[in-house]
Amino acid sequence: MAEMFIGGKYMEFPGLERFPVINPANGEVVDTVPLAEAEQVDAAVQEAHRAFPGWWDTPAARRGELLATAARAVLSHVDELAQLLTSEQGKPLRESRIEIRRFVDTLDHYAGLAKNIRGGYVPDLDEGTYGLVVKRPLGVVGAIVPWNFPTTLLGNKLGPALVTGNTVVAKPAETTPLTTLRIAQIMHEAGIPAGVFNVITGTGPVAGEALVTHPLVRKVAFTGSTATGKRIMALAADGVKRVTLELGGSDPMIVCDDADLDGAASAASVSRFFNCGQACVAVKRLYVFENVLDQFLEKLLPRVQRLRMGPGTMEGVILGPLHTDRQRRIIEEQVQDAIASGARVVHGGKRPEGELFEKGFFYEPTVLLSPSHDSRVAREEVFGPVLPIWPVKDLDEAIELANSSIYGLGSYVWTRSLDRASYAAHRLEAGYTWVNAAQKIYDELPFGGMKQSGFGREHGSEALDYYLETRSVVVRTTT
Ligand code: NDP
């Protein structure tokens, strides 16, 4: 039985209701976790609050060293953590290993920035008077993370929060708490002081809201759906708290008629079906110039047909199950709606058959051609292995359709023309544009959304400022 990690140890709270963590590949219970209520959330926040002055007082370079050491310790457990992640999330083991390594890379990146946290000096404000621009940590940060990339998305918050001197209370999704709990223990054993990084388990509406509204929590770093992001923003408003919102997306990819069609087909397939389509920056709408559509499909479909489906622990599996049965039902409804709107199912479109798939939440990789532009797959986020494709006559039509979404997270354009690439990259309404490249998020570049995909940035050195208060100090000297 897993317990919450608070103040440097697993803390038991007898009498709390418990929640089963289910293996999406077979429906079996992996473990159970307690469902925190306001009282336990308060215990975790109080520990983080107590640890804050000591952590802030620790020299930044030392915080960086401790973070780097903790990252090495996590890396040395990569196989154990990958098994745990696959068992609770469902993704193939290969992807779980990538995810743990990404978490480590991100902590390393921020550890390396420890000596770059700086303010400013402004001379001659008045006679004998100068000004200082002072940066200081905010205090306790609440980090709320979804189930699709439980560790990577935690690292994006933990790295900048800790290196700048804040302490953290994290709340993973109730369905994927186990890897996060174990990581907290490993990091503590590697030297992160008690109370600096705490993990609570529980539901969003109870534990999550208690964290967001706790008076000692100064900032909420949230990744999740747009609907929950709006709720968190409203709750945080009452305490005038800072929020960073990394929300849903419906990323468009445009394939022009002069593009490297092999490269584009490969990128579309990898990006759409990685993590069974449950990625915020997956290609969720594909716009292909109509004069190369047939050629493009000839290159795409064999790649989709080759995707091997099965439990994430099975050798050679590329496509695991969806995370929950609920997620699968949503996908099924979206596909049915697309078909009713006139879409042709080019591949998949149903649950796979066979003993291997009986108990898990599997769904075939699916390619849909020309659903209506009003259909759900065009308007909503499709968080599963479904790729809708629309023919377009030219780049302007593609950009107009790409921008017709409420979302603005990532976007892709494939062309061999520098003019077309620049034209599209400047006009696409998205926080990130990949030109002739597949979905890879770099620690070096700021990442985040426009429109209803949220605001605030993670990654890059830009993320540091989202965890720092900027103050001014005016000094008048008499000599
Ligand atoms: P949710 O918004 O449902 O949940 C995300 C987290 O918020 C979970 O930990 C959840 O807890 C918690 N939560 C839910 N309700 C509340 C509440 N009222 N107050 C506080 N916390 C709450 O998102 P999903 O789980 O559906 O995650 C998928 C979404 O995340 C997709 O929309 C995806 O696009 C987005 N995402 C965005 C990324 C980005 O960088 N922009 C990256 C990855 C994903 P619990 O589940 O335990 O109830």
Residues whose N, C-alpha, C, O or C-beta is under 5 A from the ligand:
A	BS01	NDP	I144 V145 P146 W147 K171 P172 A173 E174 G202 T203 G204 P205 G208 E209 T223 G224 S225 T226 T228 R231 E246 L247 G248 G249 C280 S453
